[in-house]
Amino acid sequence: MSGKKLFVSNSTESIRLFESDWMEALSKVHFSVPLIIFLPVIGFMFYLGFSGTSMGIGAALVWIVLGFLSWTLTEYIMHRFVFHFEPKSEWGQKLHFIFHGIHHDYPCDRLRLVLPPSVSIPLATGFFFLFRSFIPAPGLFVFFGSFLIGYLIYDMFHYAIHHLEVKGKLWNILKTHHLKHHYVDPHKGYGVSSPVWDYIAQSHFEESNNQPKEELKEVESPVEA
């Protein structure tokens, strides 16, 4: 990691991104919105997958596990190679800041912690048609429903990591992993809902570099006010 000093604000307030009021509104979202939008979709997907079909429990469990694992891999790839891709051009830098840079500068912004519908709905639609091209029904519907469950877990975990106090060893592992991505090295620790792919791709934080809990609390404070 370079010695460049990063700007990090712990303010929960949102800064303005766009001059246009409607574009600004589309860039902000309450954490409950993904649940409101996608829980009915998930229910409908499972209804299509199980209604009027002879799919057994074993086959259903396989599609559910594959769907969730596919989400964790998708989350890792998008976070590492899309959200953290920084073009050299001025226009590209601005686009990167809008999509992800702002989250690293303002990680506690309550209205920019989950994907806004202007992004999540087109992405979900694109992934559905991608999966439909090689996964036959009814497995497609169960797979995609599980994939969306993985997405909601990611969004809710992401919000909770930054704003809620949750106790538990597993939760502390996930929270420490993600906070290190923000406050120690943004080029490691890309998994949010699962660190598994970081270990597989060798982008995890070395155990020897793990900070004690007390030190991590100090790292959570803003680097610059």
C-alpha positions as CSV (number, residue, x, y, z in Angstrom):
1,M,0.0,0.0,0.0
2,S,1.3,3.4,-0.9
3,G,2.0,6.1,1.7
4,K,-0.6,8.4,0.3
5,K,-2.8,9.8,3.0
6,L,-6.4,9.0,2.3
7,F,-9.4,11.1,3.0
8,V,-12.0,9.3,5.2
9,S,-14.9,10.9,6.9
10,N,-17.0,9.1,9.5
11,S,-20.0,11.5,9.0
12,T,-23.3,9.8,8.5
13,E,-24.5,12.6,6.4
14,S,-24.6,12.5,2.6
15,I,-22.6,14.9,0.4
16,R,-24.2,16.1,-2.9
17,L,-23.1,14.3,-6.0
18,F,-25.2,15.8,-8.7
19,E,-26.5,19.3,-9.5
20,S,-29.7,17.7,-10.9
21,D,-32.2,17.0,-8.1
22,W,-33.6,13.9,-9.7
23,M,-30.2,12.4,-10.3
24,E,-29.2,13.2,-6.7
25,A,-32.4,11.5,-5.5
26,L,-31.6,8.3,-7.5
27,S,-28.1,8.1,-5.9
28,K,-29.5,7.8,-2.4
29,V,-31.6,4.9,-0.9
30,H,-32.8,3.8,2.5
31,F,-31.4,0.4,3.5
32,S,-34.9,-1.1,3.6
33,V,-35.6,-0.5,-0.1
34,P,-33.7,-3.5,-1.5
35,L,-35.8,-5.7,0.9
36,I,-39.0,-4.1,-0.3
37,I,-38.1,-4.6,-4.0
38,F,-36.4,-8.0,-4.0
39,L,-38.2,-10.1,-1.4
40,P,-41.3,-10.4,-3.5
41,V,-39.2,-11.2,-6.5
42,I,-37.4,-14.0,-4.5
43,G,-40.8,-15.4,-3.4
44,F,-42.0,-15.3,-7.0
45,M,-38.9,-17.1,-8.2
46,F,-39.3,-19.9,-5.7
47,Y,-43.0,-20.1,-6.6
48,L,-42.1,-20.6,-10.2
49,G,-39.4,-23.1,-9.3
50,F,-41.5,-25.3,-7.2
51,S,-45.1,-24.8,-8.5
52,G,-46.2,-27.5,-10.8
53,T,-42.8,-29.2,-11.0
54,S,-41.4,-32.5,-9.8
55,M,-38.1,-31.0,-8.5
56,G,-36.9,-33.0,-5.5
57,I,-35.5,-31.6,-2.3
58,G,-32.0,-32.7,-3.2
59,A,-32.0,-30.9,-6.6
60,A,-33.5,-27.8,-5.0
61,L,-30.8,-27.7,-2.4
62,V,-28.1,-28.0,-5.1
63,W,-29.6,-25.1,-7.0
64,I,-29.9,-23.0,-3.8
65,V,-26.3,-23.6,-2.8
66,L,-25.1,-22.9,-6.4
67,G,-27.1,-19.7,-6.5
68,F,-25.7,-18.4,-3.2
69,L,-22.1,-19.4,-4.1
70,S,-22.5,-17.7,-7.4
71,W,-23.5,-14.5,-5.7
72,T,-20.5,-14.6,-3.4
73,L,-18.2,-15.0,-6.4
74,T,-20.1,-12.2,-8.3
75,E,-19.8,-9.9,-5.3
76,Y,-16.1,-10.5,-5.1
77,I,-15.5,-10.0,-8.9
78,M,-17.6,-6.8,-9.1
79,H,-16.1,-5.3,-6.0
80,R,-12.5,-6.0,-7.0
81,F,-12.5,-5.6,-10.7
82,V,-15.4,-3.2,-11.4
83,F,-15.9,-1.0,-8.3
84,H,-12.2,-0.7,-7.7
85,F,-11.2,-0.2,-11.4
86,E,-9.9,3.4,-11.6
87,P,-9.6,4.8,-15.1
88,K,-6.8,7.3,-15.7
89,S,-9.0,9.9,-17.5
90,E,-10.6,12.7,-15.6
91,W,-14.1,11.5,-16.7
92,G,-13.2,7.9,-15.6
93,Q,-12.1,9.1,-12.2
94,K,-15.4,11.0,-11.7
95,L,-17.4,7.9,-12.7
96,H,-15.4,5.8,-10.3
97,F,-16.0,8.2,-7.5
98,I,-19.8,8.2,-8.2
99,F,-20.0,4.4,-8.2
100,H,-17.6,3.5,-5.4
101,G,-15.0,6.1,-4.5
102,I,-17.6,8.1,-2.5
103,H,-18.2,5.1,-0.3
104,H,-14.5,4.9,0.6
105,D,-14.4,8.6,1.3
106,Y,-17.7,8.6,3.2
107,P,-18.1,5.0,4.4
108,C,-20.7,5.8,7.0
109,D,-23.1,7.7,4.7
110,R,-26.4,6.1,5.7
111,L,-28.0,6.7,2.3
112,R,-25.2,5.3,0.1
113,L,-24.5,1.9,1.7
114,V,-26.9,-0.3,-0.3
115,L,-27.2,-0.3,-4.1
116,P,-29.9,2.1,-5.3
117,P,-32.7,0.6,-7.5
118,S,-31.3,2.6,-10.4
119,V,-28.3,0.2,-10.3
120,S,-29.6,-3.0,-8.6
121,I,-32.7,-3.5,-10.9
122,P,-30.8,-3.3,-14.2
123,L,-28.0,-5.5,-12.8
124,A,-30.5,-8.1,-11.5
125,T,-32.3,-8.1,-14.8
126,G,-29.1,-8.6,-16.7
127,F,-28.0,-11.4,-14.5
128,F,-31.4,-13.2,-14.9
129,F,-31.1,-13.2,-18.7
130,L,-27.5,-14.3,-18.5
131,F,-28.4,-17.2,-16.3
132,R,-31.4,-18.1,-18.4
133,S,-29.1,-18.6,-21.4
134,F,-27.5,-21.7,-19.9
135,I,-29.7,-22.8,-16.9
136,P,-32.9,-24.6,-17.7
137,A,-36.2,-24.0,-15.8
138,P,-37.2,-24.8,-13.1
139,G,-33.7,-24.8,-11.8
140,L,-33.2,-21.3,-13.1
141,F,-35.8,-19.9,-10.8
142,V,-34.5,-21.5,-7.7
143,F,-31.0,-20.6,-8.6
144,F,-31.8,-17.0,-9.3
145,G,-33.9,-16.7,-6.1
146,S,-31.0,-17.9,-4.1
147,F,-28.7,-15.6,-6.0
148,L,-30.9,-12.7,-5.0
149,I,-30.9,-13.9,-1.3
150,G,-27.1,-13.7,-1.5
151,Y,-27.4,-10.1,-2.8
152,L,-29.8,-9.1,0.0
153,I,-27.5,-10.6,2.6
154,Y,-24.6,-8.6,1.1
155,D,-26.5,-5.3,1.2
156,M,-27.9,-5.9,4.7
157,F,-24.5,-7.1,6.1
158,H,-22.8,-4.1,4.5
159,Y,-25.2,-1.7,6.2
160,A,-25.0,-3.5,9.5
161,I,-21.2,-3.5,9.5
162,H,-21.1,0.2,9.2
163,H,-24.0,1.1,11.5
164,L,-25.1,-1.7,13.9
165,E,-23.4,-3.3,16.9
166,V,-23.9,-7.1,16.4
167,K,-22.2,-9.6,18.8
168,G,-20.7,-12.9,17.7
169,K,-17.4,-14.4,16.7
170,L,-18.4,-14.9,13.0
171,W,-19.8,-11.4,12.8
172,N,-16.6,-9.9,14.3
173,I,-14.6,-11.7,11.6
174,L,-16.7,-10.3,8.8
175,K,-16.8,-6.8,10.3
176,T,-13.0,-6.7,10.9
177,H,-12.4,-8.0,7.4
178,H,-14.4,-5.3,5.8
179,L,-13.3,-2.4,8.1
180,K,-9.7,-3.3,7.2
181,H,-10.6,-2.9,3.6
182,H,-11.7,0.6,4.4
183,Y,-9.1,1.7,7.0
184,V,-6.0,-0.5,6.4
185,D,-5.7,-1.5,2.7
186,P,-8.4,-0.9,0.1
187,H,-6.6,-3.4,-2.2
188,K,-7.4,-6.3,0.0
189,G,-10.5,-7.8,1.6
190,Y,-13.0,-7.4,-1.2
191,G,-15.5,-9.9,0.1
192,V,-18.2,-8.4,2.3
193,S,-20.7,-11.2,2.9
194,S,-18.0,-13.8,2.8
195,P,-14.1,-13.6,2.9
196,V,-13.8,-17.0,1.2
197,W,-12.9,-15.7,-2.3
198,D,-10.3,-13.4,-0.8
199,Y,-8.4,-16.4,0.6
200,I,-8.8,-18.3,-2.7
201,A,-7.5,-15.3,-4.7
202,Q,-4.9,-14.4,-2.2
203,S,-6.3,-10.9,-1.5
204,H,-7.0,-11.6,2.2
205,F,-5.3,-9.9,5.1
206,E,-2.4,-11.9,6.6
207,E,-3.1,-13.1,10.1
208,S,0.2,-11.7,11.3
209,N,-1.0,-8.2,10.3
210,N,-4.3,-8.5,12.2
211,Q,-4.7,-5.7,14.6
212,P,-6.1,-6.2,18.1
213,K,-9.6,-5.0,18.5
214,E,-8.5,-2.0,20.5
215,E,-6.2,-0.9,17.7
216,L,-8.9,-1.4,15.0
217,K,-11.2,1.0,16.9
218,E,-8.5,3.7,16.6
219,V,-8.3,3.0,12.8
220,E,-12.1,3.5,12.5
221,S,-11.6,7.2,13.3
222,P,-11.4,9.6,10.3
223,V,-8.0,10.0,8.7
224,E,-8.8,13.6,7.9
225,A,-11.6,15.7,9.2
